[in-house]
Amino acid sequence: MEAQTSTGQTPRRPVRELPPVMTLSDIAADRLRVLYAGANVGQLLRISVSTKGCSGHAYDMNFVDQRGEAGDERVTDKGVTVLIDSKAILFLIGSQMDYQTGDFESGFVFSNPNEKGRCGCGQSFHV
């Protein structure tokens, strides 16, 4: 039998804070700070997953106003906030977003433990 308070109610268990859906690398956080302070002032990066590509899914990123859409998850890491489309959360749990610069292209990339494979061109993934 569970203990009860003086009002006859069962005390609530302490709520443990859940880990963020995803994290940002230091480089990704720094790049977002630059983007948020420049051309994208007043906006946040919104990450979603769409159905496309040879493997079935692709990451989509767009800058939107700070409210985002109803149901978006706000993730703040290293002092930087991004929005996650509610339909993409299950695809992104445990992921880290990084920013990489190469000889011919630069951009945000995901290290996602949920991915089971990628297409040959690297533009899409499957879970």
N, C-alpha and C positions, 0 to 999 in steps of 0.2 A: 504494500500500500504506500502511495506517495505522500510525502509530507504536505501539509496545507498551511496557508498563511492564516492570520487571525481573522481574515474575512472569509475563510473557507475555500479559497481558491488555491489551486496547485501553482506553486511558483514557476515562473518561466525559466527555462534554461538560458544561460547567457548565449547571445547570438555571436557566433564567431564570424569575423569578416572574411569574405571570400577573396581568393586571390584574383587579380585582374584577369580579364579574358586574354589579354596579350600584353607584352612588354615592348619597350622601345630600346634599341641600343643607344649608347651615348651619341654616336654619330647621327642616327636618325632623329633623336631629340634635338640635337644642335641644328640640323638641316630644317626641321619644322619650325624652330624658333626664328630662323632667318626668313622662311616663307611667310610665317604669321606676322612678322614685323614689316615685311615688304609689300609685295603685290596682293597678298591675301589677308590684309588687316581686317579684323572683324569676322573672319571665317575660320572654320575648322576643317581638317581633313576627315572625310567620311569614307570608311572602308566597307565594301560589300563584296559578296561573292556571286558571280553570275554563272549561268550555264552556257558555256561556249568553249570553243577550242577542241582539239583532237582528244584530249583526256577528259573533258566534261565540265571542268570548272576553271574559272579565272578570277583573279583579284581585280576589283575595280576600285579606283580611288578618285574622288572628286572633292573639290572645296565647296563647302556649303555655308550658309549663315550659321551662327553659333547655336541656334535652336536645334538644327537638324530636323529629322522627321520623328513623328511619334513612335515611341518604342526603341529608339536608338540608345545604345549603351554608351555612356561617357566613360572613357578610360583615361586616367591621368597617370603618367609615369615620368619620372625625372622632371616634374613640373610642367609637362606638356600634355595637352588634352587632344585626343582624337575621338571620333564617333564611330561606333560599329553598328552596322545595320543589324537589327534583331534577327533576321534570317541567316546572317553569316556567323553568329556567335558559335554555334556548334562546330563549324568548320575551323574556327580560329583559336579555340581554347588551347592555351599553352604555347602559342606562337610568339615569335619575336620578330619585330619589324626592324630592318637594318637599312642603311643607305650606303650603296657601293658606287665607287667611281672607277670606270675602266677607261681604256684607250679610246673607245668609240661610243660609249654610252654611260650614263649615270642614272641611278634611280633607286627607288625603294624596293627591297626584296624581303621575302618572308622565309623564316626558318620555322616550318610548321610540322610538329610531330604527328599530325593527323594525316599528312599526305602519304599515300601508298605508292605514288609514282607521278612522273611528269611526262609530257609529250616530248618528242625529239627536239622541237624548237624552244622548249622551256617556257612557253606562254600559258600553258594550262596544266592542271593537275587533277588527280582523282583521289578520293578517300575510300 
